């Protein structure tokens, strides 16, 4: 069972929760810079018109650009009554789904309470969704930014490392150098049990890196006759349509 590295998400996609369900230690990155138009503050649901993105408005600390702000410092904005609009959109999209009413009371508080920080908001959502899905991932938060970019594959992009595929990170995220952060064959890297697979760039709305471990499995969707099966929507879509059997699709 691989340990994994993930970005924070707002009601993340099925793919993201699949990693939680089957990973070892699940590290959630909180020191990366905020990136717009990602699952950090956006989820995608199914509607009568097709996929629709719901976006949480955010703001940065005074004097900082949002794209230079660490995820842990990004604040949730009250602009535009978004909580009411998001809940209204979910009611409209899933009101006729088999399990919306069953889970509504568990989820409504996220659209009523005000949260200061996006990361804390997302983490609370993640813990609640894991409870509803009946999965118990081992979630830990990063203490510093894990710097391991990949160029074209889920693997190590550390400068000078020849490893092109496979687990990119060593579990010691405080160390530096290729022998500490990649999955190469150097003896200093330790055993494969300590390696972490980086999915941060594989789970994103636009131009995701390949993820051979995730193959979307069709399940019942309210609008399937109109739009066909829509893969990898927000975990809410799976939960509202499959209820306590949702975990079987992860």
Secondary structure, DSSP 8 states (H G I E B T S, - for coil): --EEEEE--SS-BHHHHHHHHH-SEEEEE-SSB--SSSTTSEEEEEETTEEEEEE--EE--TT--GGGSBGGG-EE--GGGHHHHHHHHHHHHHTTSTTHHHHHHHHGGGGTS--SBHHHHHHHHHHHHHHHHT---EEEE-SS------SSSSS---TT----SS--EES-TT--SHHHHS--S-GGG--GGGEEEE-TTTSSSSS----TT--------TTHHHH---TT-BHHHHHHHHGGGGGGG-
